[in-house]
């Protein structure tokens, strides 16, 4: 798994990686990152624009936080691609670690999230929807440090 260690000062200098919104889905995704089954994620390009944030860069690191905003691990970006939603491939969908076995199943789950009231509120667009042409940011990463306390 990981051999890197991070001091509290190092962690404070890294951006947060927040998967989904706080709650059961975030906790499920964080657990999948920590057990190694989640090595990819998908975001919408419009979300980066709305937040005025740059796209992730290969080699950049961030601190994964759980629903209580506690650091749980450090991940490093290994690949970033921007593709239309219709071009998301099966390998990427499977590597999201949520148990998807087809792109259609993956897309249905993601559309539920992207069309949720919570996401629409975050984007400040109550009618937001995605379609085949919606630009997505496909990110691959690796866990470099597990920050959970040893038992």
Buried (B, 14 or more C-beta within 10 A) or exposed (E): EEEEEBEEEBBEEBEEBBBBBBEEBBBBBBBBBBEEBBBBBBBBBBBBEEEEEEEBEEEBBBBBBBBEEEBBBBBBBEEBEEBEBEBBEEEBBBBBBBEBEEBEEBBEBBBEEBEBEEBBEBBEEEEBEBEEEBBBBBBBBBBBBBBEEEE
